[in-house]
């Protein structure tokens, strides 16, 4: 099948999916699964292989993020039930003041996502976001977008997250990770500013189901002070932080161990504890201990059951997005893009950005987009004038910027942000998708300007 026809089929499939969800009000799970099957048939994948590909995409998503979402949501629920989330919100507000809570939560996400996947980071930090919404009476949508932006920016720019590390190694600068981290921090500046401004503006136009003073069903909630009084005495700072900060430290330690190459028993222990599933399991233990010391300890079964009910729909929609990504990867679309990459060679640092953006939009995973683009770009660095270590590091940034552009229905992060942010998919397109578009564009503007001076 001609590659250009395949591209048109993919565009048609995405349009149909968006229309089915936003206009026909079809459940996202059914819409994504249906479009995945349709694109698989149109793209020429042998029909005997399609069921296996669908199964791999579905199960692969569960194995990579399913348990992480469940454990993270359980930690979040316990933090809410014990009052720890309110304590954390208090601590953050006292640290940065009440005037710019969106900036506070954005910077918090940016720091957390350096060692942690943005999906996991959002799940972990969401209880704090919700508590800060109640505390400051700020727009829930603004806080959701700001948190999502902060997490996403460092996720694609700064090691030790897997994407930037893999790209640096592929481009031959694996021994210059400190420089890559420095460029990542530098290239985060403009996107952080743009993300903050966009969050403030979109929060005035769109509302979520968990706005301050309102519950998911539209009933009036108690004020922040009334909520605090219900808990009597809030947990101390360490008890409130431990379920969140301990997994982050463990995952960071595991990433450092892999990056440095620690061997032996110590290295194996670090890698084991740094695996997101194990790290969050340890965080869950800290949360359970906190619950046992509170007046809600008898409700542990109920809390767990309610958490599973909430995470179930999120898991299935996320897995459907994984199916679409797997179908795209199994088609001839990605090889077609790779084979025709030469037409972009004349545009230098913009080439890796465009290629990563195409791959990101097509198959959903930022990490896949980063690693795939890096593999394509590596032999072209001399041709593009990007062969020096500094310019190769800047290329990693350009790839990361493209891998942000854009997050939509085939991206698990889109569904994590939309569902935990209490927004409909249609509102998700107007907030998360648009925000990632502006983040990616602002990032490549900054990167292009830097490329004019860095040699």
C-alpha positions as a Python dict, from the first residue, in 0.01 Angstrom:
ca = {
    (1, 'X'): (0, 0, 0),
    (2, 'X'): (138, 348, -87),
    (3, 'X'): (267, 520, 225),
    (4, 'X'): (80, 843, 162),
    (5, 'X'): (-246, 648, 153),
    (6, 'X'): (-154, 494, 488),
    (7, 'X'): (-96, 839, 633),
    (8, 'X'): (-438, 951, 507),
    (9, 'X'): (-600, 641, 659),
    (10, 'X'): (-436, 720, 992),
    (11, 'X'): (-554, 1081, 985),
    (12, 'X'): (-905, 960, 900),
    (13, 'X'): (-895, 711, 1187),
    (14, 'X'): (-792, 979, 1438),
    (15, 'X'): (-1066, 1215, 1316),
    (16, 'X'): (-1326, 939, 1344),
    (17, 'X'): (-1210, 855, 1695),
    (18, 'X'): (-1231, 1216, 1812),
    (19, 'X'): (-1576, 1260, 1655),
    (20, 'X'): (-1702, 934, 1805),
    (21, 'X'): (-1595, 1040, 2155),
    (22, 'X'): (-1680, 1410, 2150),
    (23, 'X'): (-1982, 1427, 1921),
    (24, 'X'): (-2143, 1082, 1925),
    (25, 'X'): (-2068, 1043, 2299),
    (26, 'X'): (-1939, 689, 2243),
    (27, 'X'): (-1741, 558, 2540),
    (28, 'X'): (-1367, 619, 2479),
    (29, 'X'): (-1289, 250, 2531),
    (30, 'X'): (-1521, 143, 2250),
    (31, 'X'): (-1421, 432, 2023),
    (32, 'X'): (-1048, 365, 2053),
    (33, 'X'): (-1082, -12, 2019),
    (34, 'X'): (-1307, 30, 1714),
    (35, 'X'): (-1070, 274, 1545),
    (36, 'X'): (-774, 48, 1625),
    (37, 'X'): (-944, -245, 1452),
    (38, 'X'): (-1046, -27, 1157),
    (39, 'X'): (-694, 110, 1107),
    (40, 'X'): (-545, -238, 1140),
    (41, 'X'): (-769, -361, 857),
    (42, 'X'): (-709, -57, 635),
    (43, 'X'): (-332, -59, 687),
    (44, 'X'): (-295, -406, 541),
    (45, 'X'): (-191, -594, 854),
    (46, 'X'): (-268, -966, 793),
    (47, 'X'): (-602, -1039, 955),
    (48, 'X'): (-461, -1346, 1127),
    (49, 'X'): (-215, -1124, 1317),
    (50, 'X'): (-458, -852, 1421),
    (51, 'X'): (-605, -1033, 1728),
    (52, 'X'): (-254, -1099, 1861),
    (53, 'X'): (-149, -737, 1808),
    (54, 'X'): (-460, -612, 1988),
    (55, 'X'): (-391, -850, 2275),
    (56, 'X'): (-27, -741, 2298),
    (57, 'X'): (-121, -373, 2304),
    (58, 'X'): (-385, -430, 2571),
    (59, 'X'): (-177, -651, 2799),
    (60, 'X'): (138, -447, 2743),
    (61, 'X'): (-28, -137, 2882),
    (62, 'X'): (-149, -323, 3189),
    (63, 'X'): (194, -468, 3257),
    (64, 'X'): (369, -133, 3218),
    (65, 'X'): (138, 101, 3407),
    (66, 'X'): (-164, -93, 3541),
    (67, 'X'): (-32, -181, 3886),
    (68, 'X'): (136, 160, 3909),
    (69, 'X'): (-199, 334, 3861),
    (70, 'X'): (-372, 111, 4118),
    (71, 'X'): (-105, 153, 4387),
    (72, 'X'): (-69, 525, 4319),
    (73, 'X'): (-444, 576, 4340),
    (74, 'X'): (-457, 374, 4664),
    (75, 'X'): (-186, 594, 4814),
    (76, 'X'): (-379, 899, 4702),
    (77, 'X'): (-705, 775, 4852),
    (78, 'X'): (-539, 702, 5186),
    (79, 'X'): (-375, 1045, 5183),
    (80, 'X'): (-719, 1196, 5139),
    (81, 'X'): (-890, 983, 5406),
    (82, 'X'): (-623, 1049, 5671),
    (83, 'X'): (-595, 1421, 5606),
    (84, 'X'): (-235, 1387, 5483),
    (85, 'X'): (-320, 1552, 5152),
    (86, 'X'): (-451, 1855, 5339),
    (87, 'X'): (-131, 1864, 5544),
    (88, 'X'): (80, 1855, 5227),
    (89, 'X'): (-124, 2132, 5073),
    (90, 'X'): (-71, 2339, 5386),
    (91, 'X'): (305, 2282, 5366),
    (92, 'X'): (327, 2383, 4999),
    (93, 'X'): (114, 2694, 5044),
    (94, 'X'): (325, 2805, 5342),
    (95, 'X'): (639, 2754, 5132),
    (96, 'X'): (536, 2947, 4818),
    (97, 'X'): (241, 3155, 4937),
    (98, 'X'): (-121, 3152, 4819),
    (99, 'X'): (-92, 3393, 4526),
    (100, 'X'): (29, 3148, 4258),
    (101, 'X'): (-77, 2792, 4348),
    (102, 'X'): (-65, 2695, 3978),
    (103, 'X'): (305, 2783, 3965),
    (104, 'X'): (367, 2593, 4288),
    (105, 'X'): (206, 2274, 4161),
    (106, 'X'): (375, 2307, 3820),
    (107, 'X'): (721, 2335, 3973),
    (108, 'X'): (640, 2051, 4211),
    (109, 'X'): (550, 1832, 3913),
    (110, 'X'): (864, 1938, 3724),
    (111, 'X'): (1088, 1827, 4011),
    (112, 'X'): (902, 1502, 4080),
    (113, 'X'): (903, 1386, 3717),
    (114, 'X'): (1283, 1400, 3684),
    (115, 'X'): (1314, 1050, 3834),
    (116, 'X'): (950, 941, 3790),
    (117, 'X'): (734, 872, 3483),
    (118, 'X'): (485, 1154, 3434),
    (119, 'X'): (191, 909, 3452),
    (120, 'X'): (299, 784, 3793),
    (121, 'X'): (385, 1135, 3908),
    (122, 'X'): (40, 1269, 3828),
    (123, 'X'): (-129, 983, 4014),
    (124, 'X'): (95, 1039, 4317),
    (125, 'X'): (55, 1418, 4327),
    (126, 'X'): (-315, 1439, 4236),
    (127, 'X'): (-435, 1429, 4601),
    (128, 'X'): (-216, 1731, 4674),
    (129, 'X'): (-360, 1909, 4371),
    (130, 'X'): (-715, 1843, 4489),
    (131, 'X'): (-639, 1958, 4842),
    (132, 'X'): (-475, 2275, 4710),
    (133, 'X'): (-784, 2344, 4501),
    (134, 'X'): (-995, 2332, 4818),
    (135, 'X'): (-742, 2534, 5016),
    (136, 'X'): (-690, 2818, 4766),
    (137, 'X'): (-1029, 2803, 4584),
    (138, 'X'): (-831, 2797, 4258),
    (139, 'X'): (-968, 2650, 3935),
    (140, 'X'): (-932, 2272, 3936),
    (141, 'X'): (-867, 2276, 3560),
    (142, 'X'): (-588, 2532, 3601),
    (143, 'X'): (-424, 2320, 3870),
    (144, 'X'): (-462, 2002, 3662),
    (145, 'X'): (-307, 2161, 3353),
    (146, 'X'): (-24, 2320, 3553),
    (147, 'X'): (63, 1991, 3725),
    (148, 'X'): (45, 1801, 3397),
    (149, 'X'): (271, 2055, 3225),
    (150, 'X'): (535, 2049, 3496),
    (151, 'X'): (548, 1669, 3497),
    (152, 'X'): (557, 1642, 3119),
    (153, 'X'): (837, 1894, 3062),
    (154, 'X'): (1097, 1723, 3280),
    (155, 'X'): (976, 1380, 3164),
    (156, 'X'): (1093, 1444, 2808),
    (157, 'X'): (1394, 1667, 2881),
    (158, 'X'): (1584, 1560, 3191),
    (159, 'X'): (1759, 1231, 3272),
    (160, 'X'): (1728, 995, 3455),
    (161, 'X'): (1391, 943, 3286),
    (162, 'X'): (1440, 666, 3026),
    (163, 'X'): (1368, 866, 2708),
    (164, 'X'): (1639, 1134, 2740),
    (165, 'X'): (1893, 876, 2863),
    (166, 'X'): (1824, 646, 2567),
    (167, 'X'): (1841, 936, 2321),
    (168, 'X'): (2170, 1059, 2467),
    (169, 'X'): (2326, 714, 2441),
    (170, 'X'): (2199, 665, 2086),
    (171, 'X'): (2339, 1002, 1978),
    (172, 'X'): (2679, 920, 2126),
    (173, 'X'): (2676, 1149, 2429),
    (174, 'X'): (2601, 893, 2699),
    (175, 'X'): (2908, 1015, 2887),
    (176, 'X'): (2778, 1372, 2887),
    (177, 'X'): (2457, 1318, 3086),
    (178, 'X'): (2533, 1607, 3320),
    (179, 'X'): (2540, 1837, 3018),
    (180, 'X'): (2214, 1684, 2894),
    (181, 'X'): (2056, 1747, 3234),
    (182, 'X'): (2179, 2107, 3224),
    (183, 'X'): (2031, 2160, 2880),
    (184, 'X'): (1710, 1995, 3001),
    (185, 'X'): (1678, 2243, 3285),
    (186, 'X'): (1762, 2535, 3054),
    (187, 'X'): (1516, 2429, 2784),
    (188, 'X'): (1242, 2390, 3046),
    (189, 'X'): (1226, 2762, 3119),
    (190, 'X'): (1007, 2885, 2834),
    (191, 'X'): (770, 2582, 2837),
    (192, 'X'): (723, 2624, 3214),
    (193, 'X'): (628, 2990, 3161),
    (194, 'X'): (395, 2905, 2873),
    (195, 'X'): (239, 2616, 3068),
    (196, 'X'): (173, 2844, 3366),
    (197, 'X'): (13, 3115, 3151),
    (198, 'X'): (-200, 2864, 2958),
    (199, 'X'): (-316, 2698, 3282),
    (200, 'X'): (-425, 3032, 3426),
    (201, 'X'): (-617, 3126, 3110),
    (202, 'X'): (-784, 2792, 3039),
    (203, 'X'): (-889, 2762, 3403),
    (204, 'X'): (-1110, 3068, 3354),
    (205, 'X'): (-1291, 2912, 3058),
    (206, 'X'): (-1335, 2544, 3146),
    (207, 'X'): (-1459, 2379, 3464),
    (208, 'X'): (-1408, 2026, 3598),
    (209, 'X'): (-1629, 1807, 3815),
    (210, 'X'): (-1411, 1859, 4123),
    (211, 'X'): (-1396, 2239, 4138),
    (212, 'X'): (-1353, 2396, 4480),
    (213, 'X'): (-1674, 2376, 4678),
    (214, 'X'): (-1830, 2116, 4450),
    (215, 'X'): (-1824, 1737, 4449),
    (216, 'X'): (-1830, 1511, 4143),
    (217, 'X'): (-2210, 1509, 4142),
    (218, 'X'): (-2240, 1886, 4177),
    (219, 'X'): (-2323, 1895, 4551),
    (220, 'X'): (-2171, 2165, 4769),
    (221, 'X'): (-1870, 2044, 4969),
    (222, 'X'): (-1743, 2164, 5304),
    (223, 'X'): (-1487, 2442, 5316),
    (224, 'X'): (-1119, 2365, 5360),
    (225, 'X'): (-1123, 2461, 5729),
    (226, 'X'): (-1430, 2244, 5789),
    (227, 'X'): (-1253, 1952, 5625),
    (228, 'X'): (-948, 1999, 5851),
    (229, 'X'): (-1167, 2004, 6163),
    (230, 'X'): (-1320, 1670, 6065),
    (231, 'X'): (-979, 1505, 6092),
    (232, 'X'): (-912, 1654, 6433),
    (233, 'X'): (-533, 1651, 6421),
    (234, 'X'): (-364, 1625, 6080),
    (235, 'X'): (-64, 1392, 6035),
    (236, 'X'): (281, 1543, 6088),
    (237, 'X'): (489, 1653, 5790),
    (238, 'X'): (702, 1338, 5768),
    (239, 'X'): (405, 1100, 5786),
    (240, 'X'): (226, 1301, 5516),
    (241, 'X'): (532, 1314, 5288),
    (242, 'X'): (660, 958, 5330),
    (243, 'X'): (409, 776, 5099),
    (244, 'X'): (503, 1017, 4818),
    (245, 'X'): (867, 1105, 4877),
    (246, 'X'): (989, 751, 4956),
    (247, 'X'): (879, 608, 4614),
    (248, 'X'): (1035, 909, 4442),
    (249, 'X'): (1366, 857, 4625),
    (250, 'X'): (1363, 485, 4549),
    (251, 'X'): (1290, 538, 4178),
    (252, 'X'): (1558, 804, 4160),
    (253, 'X'): (1805, 571, 4331),
    (254, 'X'): (1717, 293, 4087),
    (255, 'X'): (1769, 526, 3790),
    (256, 'X'): (2106, 642, 3925),
    (257, 'X'): (2210, 281, 3982),
    (258, 'X'): (2130, 189, 3622),
    (259, 'X'): (2292, 504, 3488),
    (260, 'X'): (2615, 463, 3690),
    (261, 'X'): (2625, 87, 3645),
    (262, 'X'): (2636, -26, 4007),
    (263, 'X'): (2682, -402, 4023),
    (264, 'X'): (2656, -671, 4285),
    (265, 'X'): (2398, -704, 4561),
    (266, 'X'): (2374, -329, 4625),
    (267, 'X'): (2311, -251, 4260),
    (268, 'X'): (2049, -527, 4232),
    (269, 'X'): (1871, -403, 4543),
    (270, 'X'): (1864, -45, 4410),
    (271, 'X'): (1725, -159, 4075),
    (272, 'X'): (1465, -378, 4247),
    (273, 'X'): (1346, -107, 4486),
    (274, 'X'): (1360, 153, 4210),
    (275, 'X'): (1116, -33, 3987),
    (276, 'X'): (798, 181, 3989),
    (277, 'X'): (578, -110, 4101),
    (278, 'X'): (803, -193, 4399),
    (279, 'X'): (869, 172, 4487),
    (280, 'X'): (498, 247, 4495),
    (281, 'X'): (436, -72, 4694),
    (282, 'X'): (676, 62, 4958),
    (283, 'X'): (492, 395, 4948),
    (284, 'X'): (166, 207, 4993),
    (285, 'X'): (305, 41, 5307),
    (286, 'X'): (388, 385, 5452),
    (287, 'X'): (36, 502, 5364),
    (288, 'X'): (-124, 195, 5523),
    (289, 'X'): (79, 248, 5839),
    (290, 'X'): (-53, 603, 5849),
    (291, 'X'): (-407, 474, 5799),
    (292, 'X'): (-369, 224, 6083),
    (293, 'X'): (-281, 509, 6316),
    (294, 'X'): (-588, 711, 6216),
    (295, 'X'): (-956, 675, 6297),
    (296, 'X'): (-1018, 533, 5948),
    (297, 'X'): (-824, 208, 5996),
    (298, 'X'): (-1145, 3, 6000),
    (299, 'X'): (-1226, 132, 5651),
    (300, 'X'): (-918, -11, 5479),
    (301, 'X'): (-1116, -274, 5284),
    (302, 'X'): (-1374, -16, 5177),
    (303, 'X'): (-1100, 230, 5072),
    (304, 'X'): (-927, -39, 4865),
    (305, 'X'): (-1252, -147, 4702),
    (306, 'X'): (-1349, 212, 4617),
    (307, 'X'): (-1003, 273, 4471),
    (308, 'X'): (-1035, -28, 4242),
    (309, 'X'): (-1376, 94, 4124),
    (310, 'X'): (-1231, 433, 4036),
    (311, 'X'): (-919, 303, 3862),
    (312, 'X'): (-1099, 34, 3661),
    (313, 'X'): (-1236, 263, 3387),
    (314, 'X'): (-905, 450, 3372),
    (315, 'X'): (-713, 126, 3323),
    (316, 'X'): (-936, -1, 3045),
    (317, 'X'): (-935, 325, 2850),
    (318, 'X'): (-558, 351, 2895),
    (319, 'X'): (-517, -6, 2770),
    (320, 'X'): (-731, 76, 2466),
    (321, 'X'): (-491, 360, 2389),
    (322, 'X'): (-209, 105, 2411),
    (323, 'X'): (-388, -108, 2152),
    (324, 'X'): (-402, 182, 1906),
    (325, 'X'): (-33, 251, 1961),
    (326, 'X'): (57, -114, 1904),
    (327, 'X'): (-148, -129, 1584),
    (328, 'X'): (29, 179, 1449),
    (329, 'X'): (371, 35, 1538),
    (330, 'X'): (279, -291, 1363),
    (331, 'X'): (172, -114, 1044),
    (332, 'X'): (395, 25, 772),
    (333, 'X'): (337, 384, 888),
    (334, 'X'): (652, 424, 1099),
    (335, 'X'): (884, 263, 838),
    (336, 'X'): (733, 493, 572),
    (337, 'X'): (810, 800, 783),
    (338, 'X'): (1164, 672, 843),
    (339, 'X'): (1231, 601, 475),
    (340, 'X'): (1127, 952, 371),
    (341, 'X'): (1311, 1138, 645),
    (342, 'X'): (1562, 1283, 396),
    (343, 'X'): (1315, 1551, 288),
    (344, 'X'): (1353, 1707, 633),
    (345, 'X'): (1733, 1712, 641),
    (346, 'X'): (1753, 2071, 514),
    (347, 'X'): (1584, 2213, 824),
    (348, 'X'): (1852, 2118, 1078),
    (349, 'X'): (1748, 2118, 1444),
    (350, 'X'): (1381, 2139, 1342),
    (351, 'X'): (1402, 1798, 1171),
    (352, 'X'): (1424, 1587, 1491),
    (353, 'X'): (1143, 1796, 1641),
    (354, 'X'): (909, 1739, 1346),
    (355, 'X'): (991, 1369, 1323),
    (356, 'X'): (938, 1311, 1696),
    (357, 'X'): (612, 1510, 1685),
    (358, 'X'): (482, 1296, 1398),
    (359, 'X'): (574, 974, 1578),
    (360, 'X'): (435, 1100, 1909),
    (361, 'X'): (103, 1203, 1758),
    (362, 'X'): (79, 879, 1561),
    (363, 'X'): (150, 620, 1829),
    (364, 'X'): (105, 797, 2164),
    (365, 'X'): (416, 711, 2365),
    (366, 'X'): (666, 992, 2426),
    (367, 'X'): (937, 743, 2516),
    (368, 'X'): (883, 545, 2196),
    (369, 'X'): (887, 869, 1995),
    (370, 'X'): (1213, 978, 2161),
    (371, 'X'): (1396, 648, 2119),
    (372, 'X'): (1273, 590, 1763),
    (373, 'X'): (1360, 943, 1651),
    (374, 'X'): (1705, 922, 1811),
    (375, 'X'): (1777, 604, 1616),
    (376, 'X'): (1678, 772, 1290),
    (377, 'X'): (1869, 1093, 1365),
    (378, 'X'): (2195, 937, 1491),
    (379, 'X'): (2353, 867, 1147),
    (380, 'X'): (2230, 1205, 1019),
    (381, 'X'): (2395, 1423, 1286),
    (382, 'X'): (2692, 1525, 1065),
    (383, 'X'): (2459, 1600, 771),
    (384, 'X'): (2238, 1815, 994),
    (385, 'X'): (2535, 1995, 1147),
    (386, 'X'): (2458, 1855, 1492),
    (387, 'X'): (2761, 1634, 1551),
    (388, 'X'): (2933, 1824, 1836),
    (389, 'X'): (2852, 1706, 2193),
    (390, 'X'): (2674, 2033, 2276),
    (391, 'X'): (2465, 2032, 1960),
    (392, 'X'): (2391, 1661, 2001),
    (393, 'X'): (2262, 1739, 2351),
    (394, 'X'): (2049, 2013, 2200),
    (395, 'X'): (1920, 1753, 1954),
    (396, 'X'): (1806, 1542, 2249),
    (397, 'X'): (1609, 1847, 2363),
    (398, 'X'): (1456, 1896, 2017),
    (399, 'X'): (1349, 1531, 2013),
    (400, 'X'): (1198, 1573, 2360),
    (401, 'X'): (1007, 1882, 2249),
    (402, 'X'): (862, 1687, 1957),
    (403, 'X'): (772, 1400, 2190),
    (404, 'X'): (543, 1639, 2380),
    (405, 'X'): (354, 1739, 2066),
    (406, 'X'): (78, 1638, 2118),
    (407, 'X'): (-87, 1426, 2389),
    (408, 'X'): (-425, 1300, 2274),
    (409, 'X'): (-646, 992, 2290),
    (410, 'X'): (-379, 732, 2205),
    (411, 'X'): (-156, 853, 2490),
    (412, 'X'): (-201, 695, 2834),
    (413, 'X'): (-100, 1025, 2995),
    (414, 'X'): (-395, 1199, 2828),
    (415, 'X'): (-636, 962, 2999),
    (416, 'X'): (-459, 977, 3335),
    (417, 'X'): (-476, 1359, 3336),
    (418, 'X'): (-832, 1373, 3201),
    (419, 'X'): (-978, 1113, 3435),
    (420, 'X'): (-795, 1211, 3754),
    (421, 'X'): (-859, 1576, 3666),
    (422, 'X'): (-1234, 1504, 3657),
    (423, 'X'): (-1275, 1622, 3297),
    (424, 'X'): (-1458, 1480, 2998),
    (425, 'X'): (-1252, 1373, 2693),
    (426, 'X'): (-1378, 1679, 2503),
    (427, 'X'): (-1244, 1905, 2777),
    (428, 'X'): (-926, 1699, 2771),
    (429, 'X'): (-868, 1800, 2408),
    (430, 'X'): (-917, 2166, 2498),
    (431, 'X'): (-683, 2148, 2798),
    (432, 'X'): (-428, 1867, 2791),
    (433, 'X'): (-395, 1838, 2413),
    (434, 'X'): (-378, 2214, 2355),
    (435, 'X'): (-138, 2262, 2645),
    (436, 'X'): (105, 2002, 2509),
    (437, 'X'): (86, 2169, 2169),
    (438, 'X'): (191, 2503, 2320),
    (439, 'X'): (455, 2333, 2536),
    (440, 'X'): (615, 2163, 2236),
    (441, 'X'): (607, 2475, 2018),
    (442, 'X'): (747, 2701, 2289),
    (443, 'X'): (1020, 2448, 2365),
    (444, 'X'): (1137, 2424, 2004),
    (445, 'X'): (1139, 2805, 1976),
    (446, 'X'): (1377, 2823, 2272),
    (447, 'X'): (1585, 2533, 2136),
    (448, 'X'): (1610, 2691, 1792),
    (449, 'X'): (1730, 3019, 1943),
    (450, 'X'): (1992, 2832, 2147),
    (451, 'X'): (2105, 2647, 1834),
    (452, 'X'): (2202, 2980, 1678),
    (453, 'X'): (2466, 3030, 1948),
    (454, 'X'): (2574, 2679, 2051),
    (455, 'X'): (2834, 2503, 1838),
}
